[in-house]
Amino acid sequence: MNVKSSEVVQRSTLFLSVKATNMSTLGISTNTRLLGLAIINSENSLVDYSIHLFKSSWSPSKANMIVTSLEPCVRQYCIKRVVLSIPHAHHQTREFKHLISCFRKFFEAEKIPVYSKKPHMLDTLYLPEQKKSKKALMQALTLMYPQLTLCYHKEMRNKKRYYIKLFEAVAVAALHERQG
């Protein structure tokens, strides 16, 4: 990864360190600035997660930089499928649509199927008594994957949402693994 062009903000200790043989799903939640990644194996275990910040202003080369940053992950892990978190249509900018198109082309070239999940599809992950909110989703995921506790507490202290992309990536990957 080119450190000058992107900043890796949070990553688990295993990220890109070993060749894993039982990987299944790569969850991705992105916008044109943040990229949340999560890898969930077929036993529904959260194996790895990270969030990346791309500070530069938008350009097609930035889209290429973001997509290129995924190559080490694909190379190091046996990714069988990719699941994208897709926001509601009114939250999708032209730049976001271009970035998603680039993701799809990249994974098509790697012969990895790409699926997408809309926000309402995550409803099954909430605890029954919880009101549907991003905070409630993060709480439910922290109960499922205790290693996310530190990220959850950091997010609760932040004035601006930062780690939500990480939690969304975990959510779409976990949901896809549950649904088979």
C-alpha positions in Angstrom: 0.0 0.0 0.0 1.2 3.5 -0.8 1.5 5.2 2.5 1.6 8.7 0.9 -1.7 8.3 -0.8 -3.7 6.6 2.0 -3.6 6.3 5.7 -4.3 3.0 7.4 -6.1 4.1 10.5 -7.2 0.9 12.3 -6.4 -2.7 11.6 -6.4 -5.9 13.4 -3.1 -7.5 14.3 -3.5 -10.3 11.7 -4.2 -8.0 8.7 -2.3 -9.2 5.7 0.2 -11.1 7.9 -0.5 -14.7 7.0 -2.0 -16.7 4.2 -5.4 -17.9 5.4 -6.9 -21.0 3.9 -10.5 -20.9 5.2 -11.6 -17.4 4.2 -15.0 -16.8 2.8 -16.4 -13.3 2.7 -14.9 -9.9 2.3 -17.3 -7.2 3.5 -16.7 -3.7 2.1 -18.3 -0.4 3.2 -17.0 2.7 1.5 -17.5 6.2 0.5 -15.1 8.3 -1.4 -13.0 9.0 1.7 -13.3 5.9 4.0 -13.0 2.2 3.3 -14.1 -0.3 5.9 -13.0 -4.0 5.4 -14.0 -7.1 7.2 -13.2 -10.8 6.5 -15.5 -13.4 7.9 -14.8 -17.1 7.5 -17.3 -19.9 6.9 -17.6 -20.5 10.6 -18.9 -16.9 10.9 -15.8 -15.8 12.8 -14.4 -12.3 12.3 -10.9 -13.0 11.2 -9.8 -9.5 10.2 -11.0 -6.0 9.9 -9.6 -2.5 9.1 -10.6 1.0 8.2 -8.6 3.1 5.7 -8.7 6.8 5.2 -8.1 8.3 1.8 -7.7 12.1 2.3 -7.0 13.3 -1.2 -9.7 15.0 -3.2 -11.8 13.0 -5.6 -10.4 11.9 -9.0 -10.6 8.8 -11.1 -7.0 8.1 -10.0 -8.2 8.2 -6.4 -10.8 5.5 -7.3 -8.0 3.4 -8.8 -5.9 3.9 -5.6 -8.7 2.7 -3.4 -9.3 -0.3 -5.6 -5.6 -1.1 -5.8 -5.4 -1.0 -2.0 -7.5 -4.2 -2.0 -5.0 -6.3 -4.0 -2.9 -7.3 -0.9 -6.1 -8.5 0.8 -7.2 -10.6 -2.2 -3.6 -12.0 -2.5 -3.2 -12.9 1.2 -6.7 -14.3 1.8 -8.8 -16.9 0.0 -11.7 -14.6 -0.7 -14.6 -16.5 -2.2 -17.1 -13.6 -2.4 -17.3 -9.9 -1.8 -20.3 -8.1 -0.2 -20.7 -4.4 -0.7 -22.7 -2.2 1.7 -24.7 0.0 -0.7 -26.5 3.1 0.8 -29.9 4.3 -0.2 -30.0 5.9 -3.7 -30.3 9.4 -2.4 -26.9 9.0 -0.6 -25.1 7.8 -3.8 -23.1 10.4 -5.5 -21.7 10.1 -9.1 -18.2 9.6 -7.6 -19.5 6.8 -5.3 -21.2 5.0 -8.2 -17.9 5.3 -10.2 -16.0 3.7 -7.2 -18.5 0.9 -6.9 -18.2 0.2 -10.6 -14.4 0.1 -10.2 -14.8 -2.5 -7.4 -17.1 -4.6 -9.5 -14.6 -4.6 -12.5 -11.7 -5.4 -10.2 -13.4 -8.4 -8.6 -14.8 -9.6 -11.9 -11.3 -9.7 -13.3 -10.3 -11.7 -10.2 -13.3 -14.0 -10.8 -14.7 -13.3 -7.4 -18.5 -12.8 -7.2 -19.7 -9.5 -5.8 -23.0 -9.1 -3.9 -24.6 -6.0 -2.4 -26.7 -5.3 0.7 -28.9 -2.3 1.3 -29.2 -0.9 4.8 -32.7 -2.4 5.4 -31.2 -5.9 4.9 -29.2 -5.5 8.1 -32.4 -5.5 10.2 -31.9 -9.1 11.2 -28.6 -8.3 13.0 -30.3 -6.0 15.5 -31.2 -7.2 19.0 -35.0 -7.7 19.2 -35.7 -4.9 21.6 -33.4 -2.3 19.9 -34.6 0.6 17.8 -32.9 0.4 14.4 -30.0 2.9 14.5 -26.3 2.8 13.6 -25.4 2.8 17.3 -27.7 -0.2 17.9 -26.1 -2.0 14.9 -22.6 -1.4 16.4 -23.8 -2.7 19.8 -25.2 -5.8 18.3 -22.0 -6.5 16.3 -19.9 -5.9 19.4 -21.8 -8.6 21.2 -21.3 -10.9 18.2 -17.6 -10.1 17.8 -16.1 -8.9 21.1 -12.9 -7.8 19.4 -14.8 -4.8 18.0 -15.3 -3.4 21.5 -12.4 -1.0 21.3 -13.6 0.4 18.0 -17.1 0.8 19.4 -15.8 2.8 22.4 -13.7 4.9 20.2 -16.7 5.6 17.9 -18.8 6.6 20.9 -16.2 9.2 21.9 -15.9 10.7 18.3 -18.0 13.7 17.4 -18.0 12.7 13.8 -18.8 9.2 12.7 -15.6 7.4 11.7 -15.7 3.7 12.5 -19.2 3.2 11.2 -17.8 2.0 7.8 -15.9 -0.7 9.6 -19.0 -1.9 11.4 -21.0 -1.8 8.2 -18.4 -3.9 6.5 -18.6 -6.5 9.3 -22.4 -6.4 9.2 -22.7 -7.1 5.5 -20.1 -9.9 5.6 -21.7 -11.5 8.6 -25.2 -11.3 7.1 -24.0 -12.8 3.9 -22.3 -15.7 5.7 -25.5 -16.3 7.8 -27.6 -16.4 4.7 -25.2 -18.8 3.0 
